[in-house]
């Protein structure tokens, strides 16, 4: 069976709530400690599996006690961990502070995530051996040489490729023409294009520029919860649901990438997949934690209805076709 192969970071997350973001040398009191599994690739794999896809995680953890914390969530969800390498040294560690408005401040120690640059051949082989129809999702919180090897192997094997370009300053320019979908947030889009993508017009222009540089489809995620998507046949603005609940923004971008990959894996067109990804992200920011907040198929279906409804008035006014009609399984 085709799989979603998730390549990238695997972390042990330590998350707390604070009344205000730390500023300067100070001590900030916190509460609601959450010790959990995290990392971009782990989050993508967990969501994809929860929605019904076969998911394989490809990454590296350390030989310390935090490795079990980092892998507990994917293991519990039924993600295939056979491709996870264990290296010497500490596991990736993420410290997250969430303010009352749901915004997050993340301090990330990549640790084992960034310590396996010598594994490009094994990574490429793992991708090349994935079943036909599989989807590769990759992020840059691992050595870029591994992502390049994986993307080239996926392109040769005819797999769909979704790239989360974070951190954006690690994205090799020659990688862009090989990628089917790229999912920067507005800050990453600005790093990649030089365009202020915080507002809809800028997001649209940034998406179109990245599309012109060779990416198959560019999804620029906006702070408002929607996205600007430049497809091969034009650009669409997909609004988020009306009156979203914002509890914790942590993991919202990973939810977008994971749901996008799942939708493509399940046969949706790119135009159908984008609203589903927006819906998954909206679900994710509505609860505390990353993997803990990810939706079931039923929850995603309900949020997808809200996203479609939020886009209908604007589409009627502009004469555009519906942004996406596919319903989750």
C-alpha positions in Angstrom: 0.0 0.0 0.0 1.2 3.6 -0.7 2.4 5.4 2.4 3.1 8.9 3.6 6.9 9.0 4.3 7.6 11.8 6.8 11.2 12.9 6.9 12.5 15.4 9.4 12.6 16.4 13.0 11.6 14.2 16.0 11.6 16.0 19.3 10.7 15.7 23.0 8.5 18.7 23.7 8.2 20.6 27.0 5.4 23.0 26.8 4.0 25.6 29.3 1.6 28.4 29.4 2.7 31.9 30.3 0.8 35.2 30.9 3.2 37.1 28.6 6.1 36.3 26.3 9.5 36.5 28.0 11.3 39.8 27.2 14.9 40.5 28.1 16.7 39.0 31.1 13.8 38.0 33.4 12.0 35.1 35.1 8.6 34.3 33.8 6.2 32.1 35.8 4.5 29.3 33.9 1.9 26.6 34.4 0.2 23.7 32.6 3.4 21.7 31.9 2.9 19.3 29.0 5.6 16.7 28.3 4.9 15.2 25.0 6.1 14.0 21.6 6.9 16.6 18.9 9.0 17.6 15.9 7.7 18.4 12.5 8.1 15.0 10.9 6.7 13.2 13.9 3.7 15.6 13.9 3.0 15.1 10.2 3.2 11.3 10.6 0.8 11.3 13.6 -1.8 13.3 11.8 -1.5 11.3 8.6 -2.0 8.1 10.5 -4.9 9.4 12.5 -6.7 10.3 9.3 -6.2 6.8 7.9 -3.0 6.8 5.9 -0.1 4.4 6.4 2.7 6.5 7.7 6.4 5.9 8.1 8.7 8.2 10.1 12.2 8.8 8.9 14.4 10.7 11.3 16.9 10.4 14.1 16.7 10.4 17.9 19.4 10.2 20.5 20.5 7.4 22.9 19.1 9.2 25.9 15.9 8.8 27.9 14.1 11.5 25.9 14.0 9.3 22.8 11.1 7.4 24.3 9.2 10.5 25.0 9.8 11.8 21.4 8.6 8.5 19.9 5.7 7.7 22.3 3.1 9.7 20.3 3.9 8.2 16.9 4.2 4.7 18.4 0.8 5.1 20.1 -0.8 6.2 16.8 0.6 3.2 14.9 3.2 5.0 12.8 5.9 2.8 11.3 9.1 3.6 13.2 11.4 1.1 11.4 13.3 3.9 9.6 14.0 5.9 12.7 17.8 6.0 13.5 19.2 6.1 17.0 22.4 8.0 17.2 24.8 8.9 20.0 24.0 12.1 22.0 20.8 13.8 23.0 17.4 13.7 21.4 16.0 16.8 19.8 14.4 19.1 22.5 11.8 21.8 22.1 10.9 24.2 24.8 7.6 26.0 24.1 5.9 28.9 25.8 2.3 29.7 24.9 0.7 33.1 25.6 -3.0 33.6 26.3 -3.7 34.6 22.7 -2.4 31.2 21.6 0.9 32.5 20.1 4.0 30.4 20.8 7.7 31.0 21.5 9.8 28.0 20.7 13.4 27.3 21.6 14.6 24.3 19.7 17.8 22.3 20.3 18.1 20.2 17.1 20.5 17.7 18.7 20.1 14.3 17.1 18.0 15.8 14.3 21.0 17.5 12.9 23.6 14.9 13.6 23.1 12.3 10.8 24.3 14.1 7.7 26.3 11.0 6.8 23.0 9.0 6.1 22.1 10.4 2.7 22.4 7.1 0.9 20.2 5.2 3.4 17.6 8.0 3.2 17.5 8.0 -0.6 17.2 4.2 -0.6 14.3 4.3 1.9 12.5 6.8 -0.3 13.2 4.8 -3.5 11.8 1.7 -1.9 8.5 3.3 -0.9 5.5 1.8 -2.7 4.1 3.5 -5.8 1.7 6.3 -5.1 3.4 7.3 -1.8 3.9 10.9 -0.7 7.1 12.3 0.7 6.9 15.1 3.3 10.1 16.7 4.4 11.3 19.6 6.5 14.6 21.3 7.0 15.1 20.7 10.7 17.6 18.0 9.6 20.7 18.3 7.5 19.6 19.7 4.1 21.8 17.1 2.3 19.4 14.5 3.5 16.3 16.4 2.2 18.0 16.9 -1.1 18.8 13.2 -1.4 15.3 12.2 -0.4 13.6 14.7 -2.8 15.8 13.6 -5.8 15.0 9.9 -5.0 11.3 10.7 -4.8 11.3 12.6 -8.0 13.1 9.6 -9.8 10.5 7.2 -8.3 7.6 9.3 -9.3 6.4 10.1 -5.8 4.6 13.3 -4.8 6.7 15.7 -2.7 5.6 18.1 0.0 8.3 20.4 1.4 7.9 22.3 4.7 10.6 25.0 4.2 11.5 25.5 7.8 13.9 26.9 8.6 13.6 28.8 5.4 17.3 29.9 5.3 18.2 26.2 4.8 16.2 25.7 1.6 18.6 24.9 -1.4 17.4 27.0 -4.4 17.9 24.0 -6.7 15.4 22.0 -4.7 12.4 24.1 -5.6 11.9 22.9 -9.2 11.8 19.3 -7.8 9.0 20.0 -5.3 5.3 19.4 -6.0 4.0 21.4 -3.0 5.7 23.8 -0.6 4.1 25.1 2.6 5.8 28.2 4.0 4.1 30.4 6.6 4.1 34.1 6.0 7.5 34.6 7.7 9.2 31.8 5.8 7.6 33.1 2.5 9.2 36.5 3.2 12.6 34.9 3.8 12.3 32.9 0.5 10.9 35.8 -1.6 11.6 39.1 0.0 7.9 39.9 -0.1 6.0 40.8 3.0 3.4 38.0 3.1 1.6 38.9 6.3 -1.4 40.3 4.3 -3.4 38.5 1.6 -2.0 40.5 -1.3 1.6 39.9 -0.3 0.8 36.2 0.4 -0.6 35.9 -3.1 2.4 37.6 -4.7 4.9 35.4 -2.7 3.0 32.3 -3.7 3.1 33.3 -7.3 6.8 34.1 -7.2 7.7 30.7 -5.7 5.5 29.1 -8.4 7.4 30.9 -11.0 10.7 29.5 -9.6 9.6 26.0 -10.4 7.5 24.7 -7.5 4.4 22.8 -8.6 2.0 24.4 -6.1 2.8 27.0 -3.4 0.8 27.2 -0.2 1.6 30.4 1.8 -0.1 30.1 5.2 -1.4 33.4 6.6 -1.6 34.5 10.2 -5.4 34.7 9.7 -5.6 31.0 9.3 -6.2 30.9 5.6 -3.7 30.5 2.8 -2.8 31.8 -0.7 -2.2 28.9 -3.1 -0.5 29.3 -6.5 -1.4 26.3 -8.7 -0.4 25.5 -12.2 -3.7 27.0 -13.5 -4.0 30.1 -11.3 -4.0 31.4 -7.7 -6.7 30.9 -5.1 -7.2 32.4 -1.7 -8.6 30.0 0.9 -10.0 31.6 4.0 -10.0 29.9 7.4 -13.2 29.2 9.2 -15.2 32.0 10.6 -14.6 32.8 14.3 -11.9 30.2 14.9 -11.0 29.1 18.4 -7.3 29.9 19.0 -5.9 28.1 22.1 -2.4 27.2 21.0 -0.7 27.8 17.6 1.9 25.1 18.2 1.8 22.4 15.5 -0.7 24.2 13.3 1.7 24.4 10.3 2.6 20.8 10.7 -1.1 19.9 10.6 -1.4 21.8 7.3 1.5 19.7 5.8 0.2 16.5 7.2 -3.4 17.0 6.0 -2.2 18.2 2.6 -0.1 15.0 2.2 -3.0 12.8 3.4 -5.5 14.5 1.0 -3.1 14.0 -1.9 -2.4 10.4 -0.8 -6.1 9.7 -0.8 -6.6 11.0 -4.4 -7.8 14.5 -3.9 -6.8 17.2 -6.4 -4.5 20.0 -5.2 -7.5 22.4 -5.2 -9.5 19.9 -3.0 -6.6 19.3 -0.7 -5.9 23.0 0.2 -9.2 23.6 2.1 -8.7 20.3 3.9 -5.3 21.4 5.0 -6.7 24.7 6.2 -9.3 22.8 8.2 -6.7 20.6 9.9 -4.7 23.6 10.9 -7.8 25.2 12.3 -8.5 22.1 14.4 -4.9 22.0 15.6 -4.8 25.5 17.0 -8.1 25.0 18.9 -6.6 22.8 21.6 -3.5 22.7 23.8 -0.4 20.8 22.4 0.4 19.6 18.9 -0.3 15.9 18.4 -2.9 16.1 21.2 -4.9 18.6 19.2 -4.9 16.8 15.8 -8.3 15.9 14.5 -10.0 12.6 13.8 -11.6 12.1 10.4 -15.0 13.1 11.8 -13.6 16.3 13.4 -11.8 17.2 10.2 -14.9 16.7 8.2 -16.9 19.1 10.5 -14.2 21.8 10.3 -13.9 21.3 6.5 -17.6 22.2 6.2 -16.9 25.5 8.1 -14.0 26.3 5.8 -16.1 25.7 2.7 -18.8 27.9 4.1 -16.3 30.7 4.9 -15.2 30.7 1.3 -18.6 30.6 -0.4 -19.5 34.4 -0.1 -16.2 35.5 -1.5 -16.3 33.0 -4.3 -19.8 34.1 -5.3 -18.7 37.7 -5.3 -15.6 37.1 -7.4 -17.0 34.5 -9.7 -14.3 32.0 -8.7 -15.1 28.3 -8.6 -15.3 26.6 -5.2 -11.9 26.2 -3.5 -12.4 22.6 -2.7 -15.3 20.2 -2.7 -13.6 16.9 -1.5 -15.0 15.6 1.8 -12.7 13.7 4.3 -13.2 10.0 4.5 
